[in-house]
Amino acid sequence: MNNVKLGFLAIANQDYQEAINIFRRAIENKKEADAFFGFGLAHYQLGDLPTARWAFFQALERNKDYK
């Protein structure tokens, strides 16, 4: 299982800080839209809206059609 899938699993288990750590590793390895989206989602769930917004924009920059 790759880091992006592990990150979304952590979000599903409401372990948002662990998800952030996992997505950060995924972003360091490969800057892909899914990793930035998950990173943003975890920050959003923790109430860190500026970081969430930044991460969502990063996801869109990598994939303009990301939904």
KEGU-491315 format. One line per field, with one value per residue (C-alpha): x, y, z; chain; residue number from 0. Coordinates in nm, 2 decimals. Example, Ala and Ser with C-alpha at 12.3 -4.5 7.8 and 13.67 -1.06 7.14 Angstrom:
BEGIN
X: 1.23/1.37
Y: -0.45/-0.11
Z: 0.78/0.71
kette: A/A
nr: 0/1
! end
This chain:
BEGIN
X: 0.00/0.15/0.17/-0.13/-0.36/-0.22/-0.29/-0.65/-0.69/-0.56/-0.82/-1.09/-0.98/-0.99/-0.62/-0.55/-0.21/-0.08/-0.24/-0.05/0.28/0.21/0.10/0.41/0.63/0.43/0.48/0.85/0.87/0.65/0.45/0.12/-0.23/-0.37/-0.10/-0.16/-0.54/-0.51/-0.26/-0.51/-0.80/-0.62/-0.53/-0.89/-1.02/-0.78/-0.90/-0.58/-0.75/-0.46/-0.25/-0.55/-0.62/-0.25/-0.25/-0.57/-0.43/-0.11/-0.33/-0.51/-0.18/-0.07/-0.40/-0.63/-0.92/-0.87/-1.20
Y: 0.00/0.34/0.64/0.82/0.52/0.50/0.87/0.83/0.53/0.74/1.01/0.75/0.65/1.01/1.01/1.34/1.41/1.07/1.14/1.47/1.28/1.02/1.27/1.48/1.18/1.11/1.47/1.45/1.14/1.25/1.58/1.45/1.60/1.32/1.37/1.74/1.69/1.45/1.68/1.96/1.75/1.64/2.00/2.11/1.85/1.99/2.35/2.46/2.64/2.84/2.52/2.33/2.60/2.61/2.23/2.23/2.49/2.28/1.98/2.20/2.32/1.97/1.86/2.14/1.89/1.75/1.70
Z: 0.00/-0.09/0.13/-0.03/0.04/0.39/0.44/0.34/0.56/0.85/0.76/0.75/1.11/1.21/1.29/1.12/1.26/1.14/0.80/0.78/0.86/0.59/0.33/0.40/0.33/0.01/-0.10/-0.04/-0.26/-0.54/-0.56/-0.69/-0.66/-0.44/-0.18/-0.16/-0.14/0.15/0.32/0.29/0.40/0.72/0.80/0.73/0.98/1.24/1.17/1.00/0.72/0.57/0.53/0.39/0.14/0.03/-0.01/-0.21/-0.45/-0.48/-0.58/-0.85/-0.98/-1.04/-1.19/-1.31/-1.34/-0.98/-0.80
kette: A/A/A/A/A/A/A/A/A/A/A/A/A/A/A/A/A/A/A/A/A/A/A/A/A/A/A/A/A/A/A/A/A/A/A/A/A/A/A/A/A/A/A/A/A/A/A/A/A/A/A/A/A/A/A/A/A/A/A/A/A/A/A/A/A/A/A
nr: 0/1/2/3/4/5/6/7/8/9/10/11/12/13/14/15/16/17/18/19/20/21/22/23/24/25/26/27/28/29/30/31/32/33/34/35/36/37/38/39/40/41/42/43/44/45/46/47/48/49/50/51/52/53/54/55/56/57/58/59/60/61/62/63/64/65/66
! end
